[in-house]
Amino acid sequence: MVVSGGGNYDAYYMGASMIFARAAALRQMRFAGASAGGMMPFELALKGELVTLTTHLAYGLLEEQWPLHFKSELVAGELQDHHWRIMAAWQAQKWNRSLSSLDGRVLLATSCLDPLPKLVLASSFSSIERATHAFMATGTVFEWYDGMACSDGGATSGPKMTPLFHGSDGRSTRPQIIVDLMQSGGPSSMVFKYNVSQFIALAQRGQDEAAEFLRTGAVARAQAVTLCPAGANTGNNLCEQSVVVES
């Protein structure tokens, strides 16, 4: 499962994940994402569906109750970054005994200077401190991680901000479901701020379109959920399938 960056459009993946988790024929092995597309799968794997959903709905309610504080999109984004740092430390501390269960199963894309910018996939959460820094590094403007200065992973995860799985040959070894949050259809302002009604509406769309994808193999409205088959070239973080032309 690979989820793109997209700020609070992660409500779409929240809804889609609720359908995928209940699909008996679907076995989800690993999760990778950039920015909010990495944070949400991390939260779900660590805290579970109910706590994660409640947390995001509660934050939407907070924004509704303090409209002057969240009036500007820029200020709202800065406030959420601050509050997410508090959440990052809290969740790593509270669920510290479960952190190791995410090792190798959840991959957080981040852009790090070493010394030039490069994509780093955080997949080891061996301590509270390491997990806290990894969670923030994928979706903020600056964070120290593993001795490097890092920032939002969307910058180095390809043109669609999708850090796809691939082997040493640049090809995928398993089918990958790709959720492109930028195709979710949410209002532009929701990237930086949202209310409860907006979150619920986008989560419901994620549910509906995940179900549509599982039934038909595609989403008619947009390419918000797609399948990248095993063997596709994913080395550049795009799903490029070979086309055989018969003579």
N, C-alpha and C positions, 0 to 999 in steps of 0.2 A: 504494500500500500504506500503510495507516494502522494504527498499533499504539497501543493505550491504555496508560496507566500501569498498574503492577501489581507493582513490586518484582521479586523473584526468580521470579515467575510468567513472566518473560521466557523461561524454559526452554521454555515452550509455543511461543513464537514461534520460538525456535531450531529446534525440530523442524519447525514448519510451513514455515519458510523453506527448509529442506532439500528439501521436496517442491516448493514453488513454483519454486525455482531449477532444478528438473529437468523441469518441465512445458513441453514444447516449444511448446505453443500459447499459453503465458502470457508476455506481454512486460511486465516491470515497469519502469515509466518513472521514478517518483519514490517516495520514502519519507518519511512524516511520522510523528512520534510524540511522546508526552509522557513524561517521566521515564524509567523503564526501557524503555518502548516506543519511545523515541527513541534511547536509548543502544545498544540491541542492533542495530537497523538500521545505525546509524553504524559500530559495530564491524565488522559483516559487510561493509559496503561498503568500509571502509578496510583491514581486516586479512585478510579472507577467512574462509571457513567453518571451515577446520581450526584456525586459530590462535584464533579466537573461541570455538569449542567447547572446545578444550583449556584455554583460560584459565578458563572458567567451571567446568569439571570440576575443574581444579586448585584453584580456590577452595573448592569443596565438600569436597575432600579436606583442605584446610587447616583448615576448620571441624571436620571429624571428628577430626583429629589434635590439636587444641587445644580440647577440649570445654569446659573451665572458662572460657576466654576468651570463648567464644561462647554460654555457658549462657543468659544473659538476652537476650531479643529486643531490648530497647532497646540494650544494649551491643553486641550483634551488628550492629545497624543502624548504630550510630556507627562501629564498626570498619570496616564495609564502605564507608561514606562516605569514611573516611580512606584506605582502600586503593584505592578507585576514583579518588581524586584523584591518587594515585601512578600508577595505570594511565593516567589521562587524559594526564598529561604525558609518560609513556613512549611511548605509542602515537603521539601527535602528533609527537614527536621522531623515532621510528624510521621512521614512514611519512610523513615530512613532504613527500616528493616526490609523494605521491599525494593530499594533502589537497585540492588544487584540483579533482580529479576528482569530489569530493562537492558542489561548489558548485552550488546550484540543484537537486540531485538528492536530497539528504537534508535534511530540515527538522526542526529540534529546537525543540519548543514550550517556552517558558519564561515565567514570570510576573514582570514587571518593574515597578518603580515609576517613573512618568514624568509627573507625580509620583504619580498614582493607579495602582493595579495595572492592568496590561493584558497581553494576550497578545502576545508577541514571538516570531516564527518565525526562528530563526537558520538561515541557509542559505548563508552565505559563510564559508569557513574559510581565509582568505588567508594566515594565519601560524600558526606553532606555538602562540603564546600565545592567539590568537583561537579556534582550534579547541579548545584545552584548556579555556578558560573556557566556551565554548558547550556542550561535552560535559557539564561539571559543572552548568551552570546549569539544564539541563532536569530534573535529578534530585536536587537537594540543597536544604537549607533556606536557604542563603545563598551567593551567588556574584556577583561583579562581572562584568558583561558589557556591552560597548559603552557604558560610562560610566553604567550603571544598576545598582541593587541588584536582583538577581533571585533567584528560587527556583523550586521544582518546577513544571513547566509544567502539571501536572494540574489545578491550581487554576483556571486560566483557559481550559481546553480543552473546556468544556462538561460536562454532567452525566456523560458516559461517559469523560471524559479523552481524547477522540479529536479531534485537530486536523485536521479534514477539509479537503481541497482544495476551493476554490471560486473562481469569477471575481468580477468587480466586481458582478455581479447577484446574488451569493449562491448561485449554482447550480454544480454540478459540470460540468466539461467532458468528463471521461473517467470510465469506471467505476472504482470504488474498492473494493478488498477491505479490509475492516475486521477486524482481529484484536483482540478484547476480552479482554485478559489476565485481567480480573476474572471472566470466565466460564470460565476454564481448568479449574476444578475442583481446583486444587492445595490442599494443607492451609493453613490460615490462618497458621500459624507461618512458612511458606515465604516470605511477603512480606519477612521480615527476616533469615532464615537458612535454610540448606538443607544437605543432604549429597549425596553423589554419587548415591546410589540415587534420592532424590527428584527430582533434576535430570533423570536419565535417564528416569525414569517419566513425568514431565510432558512432556519432549521427545518421547518416543514417542507420547504422546497427541496432541501437536501434529502429528506426522507422520500419524497415522491419521486425524485429523479434517480435516486439510488435504486429504488424498487423498479422503476422503468428500465434502468440499465440492466438489472439482473434478469428481467423478463425478456428484453428485446436485444440486449447487447449494445445499446446506444441510448443517448438522450437527444430527443428531437429538437428541443429548444436551443441547445448549444453544446459544445464539446466540454462540458463541465466534468463529466465522468467518462473516461475512456479506458480501453484495455490495450496494454502493450504486451504482445505475445512473447513467449520464450524464444530466444534466438535473435531478437531484434537488436539492431545496433543502438546502444544507449550510452555509448562512451562520451558523447557530447551533451548528455542530459536532455536529449530529445529522442523520441521513439521513432527510429527510422527502420522501416520494414523493407526487406528485399523484394523487388518486383521481378518476376520471371516473365520474359517476353518470348513467346513461341514464334519461331520463324515459319 
